[in-house]
């Protein structure tokens, strides 16, 4: 008798709704933000955070101005409930093995910033 083989597992960490609730819409600017991460030249970084409640999505928009020009970076972040995340995986044909509160396997608690799902096919 041949043993059934798994196609593997996926481990994915996402932001929780608790983390969404802690985020605020903000606007600020900073000279050479993140120690010059945005450019090797001197620049101003204008940061705008937008919160989309219905979709549970955050947009962090970074506008980097170097004097001769500007560029924009859009960082979209989606936030999840445990039951919604599990349902999404199961509807896609995955078997959910476990939900954790962090990638080290910590317990899932209501106040954690992330949810980790382990699923396989």
N, C-alpha and C positions, 0 to 999 in steps of 0.2 A: 504494500500500500504506500502510495506516494504522499509525503507530508505536504500540506497546503503551505504555500509560501506567501508571505506578506510582500506587498509592493513597497514597504517602507513606512516611515512615520514622518510627520512634520511637526515642528515645534515653532509656534508663532506667539510673539508677545504684542499686545495692543494696549492702547490706553483705555482705562475704565471711565465710566460716567462720573465717578468720584473725582477723577482728575479733571474732567470737563468742568465740573462745578467749581473747582478752585481757580480756573483760568478767568482772567478779566480782560475786557477790551481796554487796550492801552495805546498810547502814542508817545514816543520819545525819540531823541536822536543822541548819537554818541560819536565822538571822534575816534576813528580807528577801532571800531567795535570788535570785541573778542580778540584783542591784541593784534589787530591787523589781519584777521582771517579773511576778510572780504577782498583785500587787494594788497599788493606789495608797495603801493603808493599811499600817501596820506589821503584819507577820505572821511567823509561824514556818512554815517549810516542812519537812515530814518526808519524806525520800526513801527509798524501799525499792526495791531492784533484785532481781528474781527471774529465775532462769535456768532455762529449760526445755530440757534437753539433747536429748531425743528429737525435739522439734519444731524445734529450733534457733531458739528465740524468746526474746527478752528482754522483760520487763515493767519499765518504770520507772514506779513509782507515786509521785505527788506528792500529799501531803495538806497543804493550805494552811489554817492556823488563824489566824483574825483576832480571836480573843477572843469575838466574838458568834456565831460559827459556823465551820463548816469545809466545805471542798469537796475533792473528789479528782479528780485528772487521771491517766488511764491512757495511757501511751505504749508501744504494742506495736511491737517491731522484729523482723522476720524476717531471717535470715541464710542465704546461699545458697552452693552449690558451682557452679562454672562449667558443668559438664555438666548439672546439674539445671536451671539457668536456661535454658540453650540448648534443652533438651528441652521445657520448658514452652512456650517461644515457638513452636517448630516444631510441637508438637501443636495449637497454636491457629491454625495456618495462616500463620505468619510465616516469612520467610526471614531467617536470621541473617546479617547482613553482616559484623559484626566484634564482638569482645570486647576491651575495653580495661581498663586499671588505674585510670583516672581520666577525668573528662569532658573533659580536654584532649587525650585520645588517647594517653596514656602506655601503655607496654607492660604486659601482664598478668603480674604476678609473684606468686609464692606468698605473699609476706609483706604484700601490700597489704590495706588495710582495706575496699576496695570493688571491685565489679565493674561495669563499664559495658557495656551491650549496645546495639548498633545493629541494628535489624531493620526489615523492610518487608514489604509484601504485594504 
